[in-house]
Amino acid sequence: MPSSRRAGGITKRCECRGADGKLLGTKCPQLTKKNHGAIALRQEIPLDANGKRRPFRRTGYATVTDAQADLSRLQAILDLPGDDAEEQCRVGDLLADVMKRRAPIPAAAEVSRRLGVGVPLDGKMTVGEWLDTWIESKKTRTTTTNGYRSHIRVHLKPGVGHYRLDRFNVSHCQEFFDSIDDANEVIRAENQARREQEARCKWGKNSRPPAAESARLATQREKLAAMPPYRDITGPATKQRIRATLRAALNAAIRRQLIPFNAAQWVELEPAKRPKGLLWTAERVARWRETGEKPGPVMVWTPEQLGAFLDEAESDRLYAIFHLVTHHGLRRGESVGQDWSNFDEAAKRIRVAKEIVVDGWTPIETDPKTDGSAAPVKIDKGTIAVLREHRARQLKEREAWNLHAAQERAKGKDVPDWVDTGKMFTALNGEWLHPEVVSTTFNRIVLAADLPPINLRDARHGAAALVKAGGGDLHDAKVKLRHSTITLTSDTYMELFEEYEDELTERAAAVVPRARRGGGVPPAAGAVPEQGERAPQSANSDSDGSKAGRSTGNEPAKA
């Protein structure tokens, strides 16, 4: 109801009380005096949730002008919700609380801001309530928004959700991230204790344990069952992402003028180091086979190892997708989402325009995350031949499926024809290929080929190794992998490239045939021979200075 239809005004009210503490009212002997009484305002506000009247009253004004200013502010606030009954009730609740606390009447502009955002009008909104309000308004990609939701549900609301939004400061934020570090220490200790307890539960001999030993093992297994399960720690990279979510939410609150500054911006965190790509050298493979431990989180196959994988995968119906990922660095979602319409055989390129990602378990089609990702990718003649063969196989699968569907329908079963999605890589019935099917198949082939382990994402990294092996540099790898900056490429692949430099340098040196010296290690350059010792000769000359013939390195050194 607009303020023009509400009862309200300014009066003078006697505040005198008798000996019993009650207002004297009409019995006050001072009522006849002109200036007696306190200036007061009275304004009807919206009914409460139970339909009960609740007039706003306030006394004690020094002048009528002061009272009129507050009355005008009240009426401006009452005009804000218009005919919206729910918003009118919210405004009424706010003003009732202001009257009860004798708090200053807020400005209409501030109340209007809060009404528009849908936050509590009294300023008591918590960080958790704002996070819920903020996430509902996000219009980012589904998978990105779900990542924000996960951070809010698992970390932010339990950790900082109880703080008032307008009182949330850097100290609160820093304590929250420090508590994650404390929890990590507990998780590490519990995981280690569980590993040790599992070792106590094992019977290593190839025989049945005796009765006494069986009883001990049963007791140890009971203890193991009572221990907490293995848990992952929240690492530096995850903490950085959690802070990014909180920072984005608080920035939105600043734009709505709910808070003046962003506490998350000033928190000190351990920098998240991008994992470096390491090559599966012979030494690392031997160590892995001995201990079962990977040398690093991102491992890359050598070209020989990649060849062994592709040889093993060649008979699989998904061979073409693995060839495309390993040679040209497509991400899993990009390869699964690739359309035949974006394959230009004459120009020898494909264009990344869509990707299929997983939301929980449900595959969804989205645009690439960045403009840089949505870019053409040059492919080689061998890859074109692989895609031709794959297309021929896909057409045969379609014919076989349609024949099968017709036969099933003749039996009264509802089996639809092959679904033409236009995708390069599909399920047997033509529908989208689930991304997890690709990963599962990849892992199965790696195991069958008895290769050192990498995951499908590491296979994309291997495309950078092929760039280097083919004579390219970091800039070429950046273009191939469609990174936004060369810094990203350098951070991930510099160590890998340096390893290749070492390997290529050694291979180049090994190409030159040498005659071994009798002493094994040649003397240092410039060394003066002792009396009776012959001066060192040129690597490719005989003792008389003439050119030596090429040697296999197996002949005895010349006298």
C-alpha positions as CSV (number, residue, x, y, z in Angstrom):
1,M,0.0,0.0,0.0
2,P,1.5,3.4,-1.0
3,S,2.3,5.8,1.9
4,S,-0.3,8.3,0.7
5,R,-3.0,5.8,1.9
6,R,-1.3,5.0,5.2
7,A,-2.2,6.7,8.4
8,G,0.8,8.7,9.7
9,G,1.7,12.0,11.2
10,I,3.6,14.0,13.9
11,T,2.2,14.8,17.3
12,K,3.2,15.9,20.7
13,R,3.0,13.3,23.4
14,C,3.3,13.6,27.2
15,E,5.9,11.4,28.6
16,C,5.4,12.2,32.3
17,R,5.0,9.3,34.7
18,G,3.6,9.0,38.2
19,A,5.2,7.5,41.3
20,D,4.2,4.1,40.1
21,G,6.1,4.5,36.8
22,K,3.0,4.7,34.6
23,L,2.3,7.4,32.1
24,L,0.0,10.1,33.6
25,G,-1.8,10.7,30.3
26,T,-4.7,13.2,30.7
27,K,-4.0,13.5,34.4
28,C,-0.7,15.3,33.8
29,P,-0.9,18.8,35.3
30,Q,1.5,20.1,32.6
31,L,-0.9,19.5,29.7
32,T,-2.1,23.1,29.6
33,K,1.4,24.4,28.9
34,K,2.0,25.2,25.3
35,N,5.4,23.5,24.9
36,H,4.7,20.5,27.1
37,G,5.2,17.1,25.7
38,A,7.7,15.3,23.4
39,I,7.5,15.5,19.6
40,A,6.6,12.0,18.2
41,L,5.8,10.4,14.9
42,R,3.4,7.6,14.2
43,Q,3.2,5.7,10.9
44,E,1.2,2.5,10.0
45,I,3.5,-0.1,8.5
46,P,2.5,-3.4,6.7
47,L,0.8,-6.1,8.7
48,D,2.9,-8.9,10.1
49,A,2.8,-12.5,8.9
50,N,-0.2,-13.2,11.2
51,G,-2.2,-10.1,9.9
52,K,-1.7,-8.1,13.0
53,R,-1.3,-4.3,13.0
54,R,2.1,-2.9,14.1
55,P,2.3,0.9,13.9
56,F,5.8,2.5,13.9
57,R,6.2,5.0,16.9
58,R,9.1,7.1,17.9
59,T,9.4,10.0,20.3
60,G,12.0,12.3,21.7
61,Y,12.6,14.5,18.7
62,A,14.1,18.0,19.5
63,T,12.2,19.7,16.6
64,V,9.3,19.0,14.3
65,T,11.7,19.2,11.4
66,D,13.7,16.3,12.7
67,A,10.5,14.2,13.2
68,Q,9.3,15.1,9.7
69,A,12.6,14.0,8.2
70,D,12.3,10.6,9.7
71,L,8.6,10.3,8.7
72,S,9.5,11.2,5.1
73,R,12.3,8.5,5.2
74,L,9.8,5.9,6.5
75,Q,7.2,6.7,3.8
76,A,9.9,6.5,1.1
77,I,10.7,3.0,2.3
78,L,7.1,2.0,2.4
79,D,6.7,3.0,-1.2
80,L,9.4,0.6,-2.4
81,P,7.6,-2.7,-2.6
82,G,4.5,-1.4,-4.4
83,D,1.7,-4.0,-4.4
84,D,4.0,-7.0,-3.8
85,A,2.6,-8.5,-0.6
86,E,5.7,-10.5,0.2
87,E,8.0,-7.5,-0.2
88,Q,5.7,-5.4,1.8
89,C,5.9,-7.9,4.7
90,R,9.7,-7.8,4.4
91,V,9.7,-4.0,4.7
92,G,7.3,-4.2,7.6
93,D,9.6,-6.7,9.4
94,L,12.6,-4.4,8.8
95,L,10.8,-1.3,10.2
96,A,9.4,-3.2,13.2
97,D,13.0,-4.3,14.1
98,V,14.3,-0.7,13.6
99,M,11.6,0.6,16.0
100,K,12.3,-2.1,18.6
101,R,16.1,-1.5,18.6
102,R,15.7,2.3,18.4
103,A,18.1,2.1,15.4
104,P,18.4,4.9,12.8
105,I,16.0,4.6,10.0
106,P,17.9,3.4,6.9
107,A,18.0,5.3,3.7
108,A,15.5,4.3,1.1
109,A,18.2,3.7,-1.5
110,E,20.0,1.2,0.7
111,V,16.7,-0.7,1.3
112,S,16.0,-0.6,-2.4
113,R,19.3,-2.3,-3.2
114,R,18.7,-5.1,-0.7
115,L,15.1,-5.6,-2.0
116,G,16.5,-6.0,-5.6
117,V,19.1,-8.5,-4.6
118,G,16.7,-10.5,-2.4
119,V,18.9,-10.3,0.7
120,P,17.8,-9.6,4.3
121,L,16.9,-5.9,4.7
122,D,18.4,-5.6,8.2
123,G,22.0,-6.1,7.1
124,K,22.3,-9.3,9.1
125,M,22.9,-11.5,6.1
126,T,25.6,-14.2,6.6
127,V,28.3,-15.2,4.2
128,G,26.6,-18.5,3.7
129,E,23.3,-16.8,2.8
130,W,25.0,-14.5,0.3
131,L,26.8,-17.5,-1.3
132,D,23.5,-19.2,-1.8
133,T,22.0,-16.0,-3.3
134,W,25.1,-15.5,-5.5
135,I,25.3,-19.0,-6.9
136,E,21.6,-19.0,-8.0
137,S,22.3,-16.0,-10.2
138,K,25.4,-17.4,-11.9
139,K,25.1,-17.9,-15.6
140,T,28.5,-19.6,-16.3
141,R,28.9,-23.1,-17.9
142,T,27.1,-25.9,-16.0
143,T,30.3,-27.6,-15.1
144,T,31.8,-24.4,-13.9
145,T,28.8,-23.5,-11.8
146,N,28.8,-27.0,-10.3
147,G,32.4,-26.5,-9.3
148,Y,31.4,-23.3,-7.5
149,R,28.6,-25.2,-5.8
150,S,31.0,-27.9,-4.6
151,H,33.3,-25.4,-3.1
152,I,30.4,-23.7,-1.3
153,R,28.9,-26.9,0.0
154,V,32.0,-28.7,1.1
155,H,34.3,-25.9,2.2
156,L,32.9,-22.3,2.3
157,K,29.6,-22.7,4.1
158,P,31.0,-25.0,6.8
159,G,34.1,-22.8,7.2
160,V,32.9,-19.2,6.9
161,G,29.2,-19.4,6.3
162,H,28.2,-18.3,9.8
163,Y,30.0,-14.9,9.7
164,R,27.9,-11.8,9.0
165,L,28.6,-10.6,5.5
166,D,29.2,-7.0,6.4
167,R,31.6,-8.0,9.2
168,F,33.6,-10.7,7.4
169,N,37.3,-9.7,7.4
170,V,40.7,-10.8,6.4
171,S,41.4,-12.4,9.7
172,H,38.3,-14.6,9.4
173,C,39.3,-15.6,5.9
174,Q,42.9,-16.4,6.9
175,E,41.8,-18.5,9.8
176,F,39.6,-20.6,7.5
177,F,42.4,-21.4,5.1
178,D,44.7,-22.1,8.0
179,S,42.2,-24.6,9.3
180,I,42.3,-26.5,6.0
181,D,46.1,-26.9,6.5
182,D,45.4,-28.2,10.0
183,A,42.8,-30.7,8.7
184,N,45.3,-31.8,6.0
185,E,47.8,-32.8,8.7
186,V,45.1,-34.9,10.5
187,I,44.2,-36.6,7.2
188,R,47.8,-37.4,6.4
189,A,48.3,-38.9,9.9
190,E,45.1,-41.0,9.6
191,N,46.0,-42.2,6.1
192,Q,49.4,-43.3,7.3
193,A,47.9,-45.0,10.3
194,R,45.5,-46.9,8.1
195,R,48.4,-48.0,5.8
196,E,50.3,-49.3,8.7
197,Q,47.3,-51.1,10.1
198,E,46.7,-52.7,6.7
199,A,50.2,-54.1,6.8
200,R,49.4,-55.7,10.1
201,C,46.4,-57.4,8.6
202,K,48.3,-59.2,5.9
203,W,49.5,-62.8,5.9
204,G,52.3,-62.9,3.5
205,K,52.9,-66.7,3.4
206,N,51.3,-68.9,0.7
207,S,49.6,-71.0,3.4
208,R,46.7,-70.8,5.7
209,P,47.6,-69.1,9.0
210,P,47.5,-71.1,12.2
211,A,44.7,-70.6,14.6
212,A,46.6,-68.3,16.9
213,E,47.6,-66.1,13.9
214,S,44.1,-66.1,12.5
215,A,42.8,-64.7,15.8
216,R,45.4,-62.0,15.8
217,L,44.6,-61.1,12.1
218,A,40.9,-61.0,13.0
219,T,41.6,-58.5,15.8
220,Q,43.7,-56.4,13.6
221,R,41.1,-56.3,10.9
222,E,38.5,-55.2,13.4
223,K,40.7,-52.3,14.3
224,L,41.1,-51.5,10.6
225,A,37.4,-51.5,10.1
226,A,37.0,-48.9,12.9
227,M,39.6,-46.5,11.4
228,P,38.6,-43.6,9.2
229,P,38.7,-44.4,5.4
230,Y,41.4,-42.9,3.2
231,R,40.8,-39.3,2.4
232,D,42.4,-36.8,0.0
233,I,43.9,-33.7,1.3
234,T,43.0,-30.2,0.0
235,G,46.1,-29.2,-1.9
236,P,47.4,-25.8,-2.8
237,A,45.7,-25.7,-6.2
238,T,42.3,-26.6,-4.7
239,K,42.7,-23.9,-2.0
240,Q,43.4,-21.4,-4.7
241,R,40.3,-22.4,-6.6
242,I,38.2,-22.2,-3.3
243,R,39.6,-18.7,-2.8
244,A,38.7,-17.8,-6.4
245,T,35.1,-18.9,-5.7
246,L,34.9,-16.8,-2.5
247,R,36.6,-13.9,-4.1
248,A,34.1,-13.9,-7.0
249,A,31.2,-14.0,-4.6
250,L,32.5,-11.2,-2.5
251,N,33.2,-9.1,-5.6
252,A,29.5,-9.5,-6.6
253,A,28.6,-8.3,-3.1
254,I,30.7,-5.2,-3.6
255,R,29.0,-4.5,-6.9
256,R,25.7,-4.6,-5.1
257,Q,27.1,-2.3,-2.4
258,L,26.5,-4.8,0.3
259,I,30.2,-4.7,1.5
260,P,33.0,-2.2,1.0
261,F,36.0,-4.5,0.3
262,N,36.9,-8.1,-0.6
263,A,38.6,-10.0,2.3
264,A,39.5,-13.0,0.2
265,Q,41.8,-10.8,-2.0
266,W,44.2,-10.3,0.9
267,V,44.6,-13.8,2.1
268,E,48.1,-15.3,1.9
269,L,48.2,-18.8,0.4
270,E,50.9,-21.2,-0.7
271,P,51.2,-20.7,-4.5
272,A,49.9,-23.6,-6.5
273,K,52.7,-25.0,-8.6
274,R,51.7,-26.3,-12.0
275,P,52.7,-30.0,-12.3
276,K,55.6,-30.5,-14.6
277,G,55.6,-33.0,-17.4
278,L,58.2,-35.7,-17.0
279,L,59.3,-38.3,-19.6
280,W,59.1,-42.0,-18.9
281,T,62.8,-42.7,-19.3
282,A,64.2,-46.2,-18.9
283,E,65.5,-45.4,-15.4
284,R,62.0,-44.1,-14.3
285,V,60.3,-47.1,-15.7
286,A,62.6,-49.4,-13.9
287,R,62.0,-47.6,-10.6
288,W,58.3,-47.7,-11.1
289,R,58.3,-51.4,-11.8
290,E,60.3,-51.9,-8.6
291,T,58.3,-49.7,-6.3
292,G,55.0,-49.0,-8.0
293,E,55.4,-45.2,-7.5
294,K,55.1,-42.6,-10.3
295,P,57.9,-40.0,-10.4
296,G,55.5,-37.2,-10.9
297,P,51.8,-36.3,-11.3
298,V,52.2,-35.7,-15.1
299,M,54.0,-38.4,-16.9
300,V,54.6,-38.5,-20.7
301,W,55.4,-41.5,-22.9
302,T,58.4,-41.5,-25.2
303,P,57.6,-41.9,-28.9
304,E,58.5,-45.6,-28.7
305,Q,56.1,-46.1,-25.8
306,L,53.4,-44.2,-27.6
307,G,53.9,-46.5,-30.6
308,A,53.5,-49.6,-28.4
309,F,50.2,-48.2,-27.1
310,L,48.9,-47.4,-30.5
311,D,49.9,-50.8,-31.8
312,E,47.9,-52.4,-28.9
313,A,44.9,-50.0,-29.5
314,E,44.7,-50.5,-33.3
315,S,42.2,-53.3,-33.1
316,D,39.8,-51.3,-30.8
317,R,36.9,-49.4,-32.3
318,L,38.0,-46.2,-30.5
319,Y,41.6,-46.4,-32.0
320,A,41.0,-43.2,-34.0
321,I,40.2,-41.1,-31.0
322,F,43.4,-42.2,-29.2
323,H,45.4,-41.4,-32.3
324,L,43.8,-37.9,-32.5
325,V,44.4,-37.1,-28.8
326,T,48.0,-38.4,-28.7
327,H,49.1,-36.8,-31.9
328,H,47.3,-33.5,-31.9
329,G,46.5,-32.8,-28.2
330,L,42.7,-32.6,-28.2
331,R,41.2,-32.7,-24.7
332,R,38.9,-35.6,-23.9
333,G,35.7,-33.5,-24.2
334,E,36.8,-31.9,-27.4
335,S,37.5,-35.2,-29.1
336,V,34.2,-36.8,-28.0
337,G,32.4,-33.6,-29.1
338,Q,34.1,-33.4,-32.5
339,D,31.7,-33.1,-35.5
340,W,32.4,-34.5,-38.9
341,S,31.2,-31.1,-40.3
342,N,34.3,-29.5,-38.7
343,F,36.8,-31.9,-40.5
344,D,38.4,-30.3,-43.6
345,E,40.3,-33.1,-45.3
346,A,41.6,-30.9,-48.1
347,A,43.0,-28.3,-45.7
348,K,44.2,-31.1,-43.4
349,R,42.7,-29.6,-40.3
350,I,39.8,-30.0,-37.8
351,R,38.1,-27.2,-36.0
352,V,37.3,-27.5,-32.3
353,A,33.8,-26.0,-31.9
354,K,32.0,-28.2,-29.3
355,E,32.9,-30.4,-26.4
356,I,31.0,-33.0,-24.4
357,V,31.7,-32.9,-20.7
358,V,30.3,-34.8,-17.7
359,D,28.0,-33.1,-15.2
360,G,28.0,-35.7,-12.4
361,W,27.5,-38.6,-14.8
362,T,25.4,-37.0,-17.4
363,P,27.2,-35.9,-20.6
364,I,26.3,-32.4,-21.8
365,E,27.4,-30.5,-24.9
366,T,29.0,-27.1,-24.4
367,D,31.1,-24.6,-26.2
368,P,34.9,-24.7,-25.6
369,K,35.8,-22.9,-22.3
370,T,38.0,-20.3,-24.0
371,D,38.2,-18.6,-27.4
372,G,41.7,-20.0,-27.7
373,S,40.4,-23.6,-27.3
374,A,37.9,-23.0,-30.1
375,A,40.5,-23.0,-32.9
376,P,41.6,-25.0,-36.0
377,V,44.1,-27.8,-35.4
378,K,46.4,-28.9,-38.2
379,I,46.6,-32.6,-38.7
380,D,49.0,-34.9,-40.7
381,K,48.3,-37.2,-43.6
382,G,48.5,-40.3,-41.3
383,T,45.8,-38.9,-39.1
384,I,43.6,-38.2,-42.2
385,A,44.0,-41.8,-43.2
386,V,43.0,-43.0,-39.7
387,L,39.9,-40.8,-39.8
388,R,38.9,-42.1,-43.2
389,E,39.1,-45.7,-42.0
390,H,37.2,-44.7,-38.8
391,R,34.4,-43.2,-41.0
392,A,34.1,-46.3,-43.0
393,R,33.9,-48.4,-39.9
394,Q,31.2,-46.0,-38.5
395,L,29.1,-46.4,-41.6
396,K,29.3,-50.2,-41.3
397,E,28.3,-50.0,-37.7
398,R,25.3,-47.9,-38.7
399,E,24.2,-50.5,-41.3
400,A,24.7,-53.3,-38.8
401,W,22.7,-51.4,-36.1
402,N,19.8,-50.6,-38.4
403,L,19.6,-54.2,-39.5
404,H,19.6,-55.3,-35.9
405,A,17.0,-52.7,-34.9
406,A,14.7,-53.8,-37.8
407,Q,15.0,-57.5,-36.7
408,E,14.2,-56.5,-33.1
409,R,11.2,-54.5,-34.1
410,A,9.9,-57.5,-36.1
411,K,9.9,-59.3,-32.8
412,G,7.8,-56.6,-31.2
413,K,10.6,-54.8,-29.4
414,D,11.0,-51.0,-29.5
415,V,14.6,-50.6,-30.8
416,P,15.2,-47.3,-32.7
417,D,17.4,-46.9,-35.7
418,W,21.0,-45.6,-35.5
419,V,21.0,-42.0,-34.2
420,D,22.7,-39.5,-36.5
421,T,24.4,-37.0,-34.1
422,G,27.0,-35.9,-36.6
423,K,29.8,-36.8,-34.2
424,M,33.0,-38.4,-35.2
425,F,33.1,-40.8,-32.3
426,T,29.8,-42.4,-31.1
427,A,28.3,-45.3,-29.2
428,L,27.3,-48.3,-31.3
429,N,23.8,-46.9,-31.7
430,G,25.1,-43.5,-32.9
431,E,24.4,-41.6,-29.7
432,W,27.0,-39.5,-27.9
433,L,30.0,-41.4,-26.7
434,H,30.3,-41.1,-22.9
435,P,33.6,-39.4,-22.0
436,E,34.2,-41.9,-19.2
437,V,34.0,-44.8,-21.7
438,V,37.0,-43.3,-23.5
439,S,39.0,-43.1,-20.3
440,T,38.1,-46.6,-19.2
441,T,39.0,-48.0,-22.6
442,F,42.3,-46.1,-22.6
443,N,43.3,-47.5,-19.1
444,R,42.4,-51.0,-20.2
445,I,44.7,-50.8,-23.3
446,V,47.6,-49.3,-21.3
447,L,47.3,-52.3,-18.9
448,A,47.2,-54.8,-21.7
449,A,50.3,-53.2,-23.4
450,D,52.2,-53.4,-20.0
451,L,53.2,-49.7,-20.3
452,P,54.1,-47.3,-17.5
453,P,50.9,-45.6,-16.5
454,I,49.6,-42.3,-17.7
455,N,46.0,-41.1,-17.9
456,L,44.2,-39.8,-20.9
457,R,45.0,-36.2,-20.0
458,D,48.7,-37.1,-19.9
459,A,48.3,-38.4,-23.4
460,R,47.3,-34.9,-24.5
461,H,50.6,-33.7,-22.9
462,G,52.4,-36.3,-25.0
463,A,51.5,-34.2,-28.1
464,A,53.9,-31.6,-26.8
465,A,56.6,-34.2,-26.6
466,L,56.0,-35.1,-30.2
467,V,56.3,-31.4,-31.2
468,K,59.8,-31.4,-29.5
469,A,60.8,-34.7,-31.0
470,G,59.9,-33.4,-34.4
471,G,62.1,-30.4,-34.0
472,G,59.6,-27.8,-32.7
473,D,59.9,-25.4,-29.8
474,L,57.7,-24.1,-27.0
475,H,55.9,-21.7,-29.3
476,D,55.0,-24.6,-31.6
477,A,53.7,-26.6,-28.6
478,K,51.6,-23.6,-27.5
479,V,50.0,-23.5,-31.0
480,K,49.4,-27.2,-31.1
481,L,47.8,-27.4,-27.6
482,R,46.0,-24.0,-28.0
483,H,47.2,-22.5,-24.8
484,S,46.2,-18.9,-24.0
485,T,49.8,-17.9,-23.2
486,I,53.3,-19.3,-23.8
487,T,53.9,-19.0,-20.0
488,L,51.3,-21.8,-19.4
489,T,53.2,-23.9,-22.0
490,S,56.5,-23.2,-20.5
491,D,55.4,-23.8,-16.9
492,T,54.2,-27.3,-17.9
493,Y,56.6,-28.5,-20.5
494,M,60.0,-26.7,-20.0
495,E,61.4,-29.6,-18.0
496,L,60.1,-32.1,-20.5
497,F,61.7,-30.2,-23.3
498,E,65.0,-30.0,-21.4
499,E,64.9,-33.8,-21.0
500,Y,64.4,-34.2,-24.7
501,E,67.3,-31.8,-25.2
502,D,69.5,-34.1,-23.1
503,E,68.3,-37.2,-25.0
504,L,68.7,-35.7,-28.4
505,T,72.1,-34.3,-27.5
506,E,73.3,-37.8,-26.4
507,R,71.8,-39.4,-29.6
508,A,73.5,-36.8,-31.7
509,A,76.9,-37.4,-30.0
510,A,76.4,-41.2,-30.4
511,V,76.1,-40.9,-34.1
512,V,79.8,-40.1,-34.5
513,P,81.9,-43.3,-34.5
514,R,85.0,-43.1,-32.2
515,A,88.1,-45.2,-31.6
516,R,88.3,-45.8,-27.9
517,R,91.5,-44.7,-26.1
518,G,93.4,-47.3,-24.1
519,G,93.2,-45.2,-20.9
520,G,89.4,-45.0,-21.2
521,V,89.0,-41.3,-20.3
522,P,90.8,-38.8,-22.5
523,P,93.1,-36.3,-20.9
524,A,91.8,-32.8,-20.2
525,A,92.3,-30.3,-23.0
526,G,95.6,-28.5,-22.7
527,A,97.2,-31.0,-20.3
528,V,101.0,-31.4,-20.6
529,P,102.1,-35.0,-21.2
530,E,104.6,-36.5,-18.8
531,Q,108.1,-37.5,-19.9
532,G,107.8,-40.5,-22.2
533,E,104.0,-40.0,-22.7
534,R,102.7,-39.3,-26.2
535,A,100.7,-36.1,-26.7
536,P,96.9,-36.7,-27.3
537,Q,95.9,-36.8,-31.0
538,S,92.9,-35.4,-32.8
539,A,89.8,-37.5,-32.4
540,N,89.8,-38.4,-36.2
541,S,93.5,-38.8,-36.9
542,D,96.2,-41.5,-36.4
543,S,99.3,-41.0,-34.4
544,D,101.1,-39.8,-37.5
545,G,98.5,-37.1,-38.1
546,S,96.7,-38.8,-41.0
547,K,93.0,-39.2,-41.1
548,A,91.7,-42.4,-39.5
549,G,89.1,-44.7,-41.0
550,R,85.7,-44.9,-39.4
551,S,85.6,-47.3,-36.5
552,T,82.7,-49.2,-34.9
553,G,84.2,-48.5,-31.5
554,N,84.8,-52.2,-30.9
555,E,88.4,-52.4,-32.2
556,P,91.3,-52.1,-29.8
557,A,92.8,-48.6,-29.5
558,K,95.8,-48.1,-31.9
559,A,99.2,-48.1,-30.3
